[in-house]
């Protein structure tokens, strides 16, 4: 049994091969000779307030074809159906789908204002009882003041069975924004039935040969490698186009084994990974419990806002009654790459019950999915022999040239020769021996501070015990010499203490308690963030002030002064004034552009005269165009008079780390701006724990060696409280991962200073070590004494006063 699916193809009208086919809609040209301009042609209805007489008319001013077209206006309403929707009346002008047939919708449209309109292919299972059927397709398309042609083809494939549906009808929306008024003109709307078997435009002729070659070369050791899902026809993918995304089939330029690719363009930053998703076809052969299901997906990234620079899809094997038990991350860079994965079936799947549901909106991105092989390798498979991805990075080699240069820079910029002068009271002997131990580096090796530091708790899906909390505090103070504290505005409070962020009194107090704890431990605090423009991170009431800029500005400014002023008592050394502006600039866009950011800098400085002011953004190190944009932003702020004192770089490293030479070169280019640089959010994905450990070691080494950088913050360290658990250095049970040892071997090993020796005749002790805070230990008058001194590049001598 095949199911209905959609191929969303935005293109010029192409009717070749359709000549002689019977149209399935009446009056799609809206001509109706002799009828009033205010009378809709037979078989058409407008639902919602758009049905008011003044909101629609047949228009003779500029039809696409013939003498008439249809104009209709939607009124603002949170419910898009109430705002005004044009439909071909169900039961009068709708049609019944036929098994084995495909359908092509074609129409022409233009708009009063450029934007996005939408058409949905809807269905009824019954009109007598008005029982809704499935949404077959939802297609968002750009409109301008000029007539443009659109075509949408849907056929039996993977979601809905033709036998389940009594009527199919169309719903036209003038805009995808429910609370916005918009006017749309339509003309020459037609639905035509075609032979599905003849529709081969989306079938890749190279696929079969590639699949056969892959099975022979890559899976030849497996006796059985049965194809499960037809990946040759991209028409069997179901992509629900919307205001967030577009789907199309494009040439697979440069792909060695495919002619066509399925393009997924996520055009706006979604709130959740599943906001944009699509399905594959269902399994064409059965799966038995214990069978190993193997995936090979070839993909490339066209454009991405992912911090790692990678394109990413997440494929979830699904059947109607299954949960999300397994997932496969399909990862790619600019070049075509193949990602492998596999799972073991936990139950039987009869034919036509299993498919892949692919989430595409982890990030704003455009990716091309070329080939997708899904094969059943059968039971009893040696999983160690299944193909898997291995990644590395430039500069990983033990003798890589950058290492010697980094060691020299560290010795030059992070170390110094120090002298301790012991001030001995008259009549007393100076101690004969002294030991010196580095407590905290002057370079800020920071950590992102989270709620386990406050005691036992539960946040979202994560819970921790009092023992976890005790261990969290212990490790934090031993691993880090600085803390980043979050101060998000948040999406709002429900009036009962719920919600999160500064809007919630409960969360606001927790934010302040975290800062108080860090301050009590002597940890310098970096505050994240004064203004975060992304919609998911702000109150809805502020987001909705788009059309009232003065009110939006006033409330943002009041929030800055309140938040920064409240935190000032903890003496933060730094405020991130803006975060991810290159990803989402919603507030500044609403308020007239980047000049608004200048006012935010002034407000933060007004509320805290001492803190360093920086910007922070997600810019992959190997993406020159994004680096260009970030540098241009920094220069624009400097030229506009912003007190810009630092530039922060998020460094969330994916499965394919950027090469160390590229990292160093990218840091070099920003030194010309004359401000300090910092790594604000570092982590490395940990599917390959050896790679994760090596990259942690090398990233820290390269950054620590760079003279323009003065801080490196890891964005979480414990798996029990981490936004990406695989990135953690400590597992949920607090056992260390290889990356933990890689970090501590540097911090407490190669970069640690612990020396002892005798004072000279002048009562001084000289040594060489790293800049930072030291503990000086000596015995005087039969008692062990300890003192703390801070030695820096500009203060290399310190006086030790004896009792």
Secondary structure, DSSP 8 states (H G I E B T S, - for coil): --EEEEE----S---TT-TT--B-SSSTT---TT--TTS--TTEEEESGGGSGGGEEEE-SS-SSSS-EEEEEE---SSHHHH-EEEE-TTTT-B---TTEEEEEEEEEEESSSEEEEEEEEEEEETTTTEE----EEEEEEE-SS-EEEEEEEEEESSB-GGG-SEEEEEEES-S-TTS-EEEEEEEEEEEEEEGGG--TTB-TTHHHHHHHHHHHHSTTSS--EE-S--SBGGG-EE---SSEEEEEEE-TT-TT-SEEEEEEE-S--SSGGGSEEE----SS-B-TT-EEEEEEEEEEEEE--TTS-EEEEEEEE-TT------EEEEE-SS-EEEEEEEE-SS-B-TTS-EEEEE--SSSEEEEEEEEEEEE--SS--GGGS-------TT-STT-HHHHHHHHHHHHHTEEEEEEEEE--TT----SEEEEEEEEESSEEEEE--GGGGSSEEETTEEE-HHHHHHHHHHHHHH-SEEEEE----SB--SSS-SBSTTSHHHHHHHHHHHHHHHHTT-EEEEEEEEE--GGGS-HHHHTTTT-HHHHHHHHHHHHHHHHHHHGGG--SEEEEEE-TTT--HHHHHTTSTHHHHHHHHHHHHH-SSSEEEEEE---TT-HHHHHHHHHHHHHHHHTT----EEEEEEEE-SS---HHHHHHHHHHHGGG-SEEEEEEEEE--SSHHHHHHHHHHHHHHHHH-TTEEEEEES--BGGG-SSGGG-SB-TTS-B-HHHHHHHHIIIIIT--EEEEE--TTSEEEEEEESEEEEEEEEETTEEEEEEEEE-SS--EEEEE--
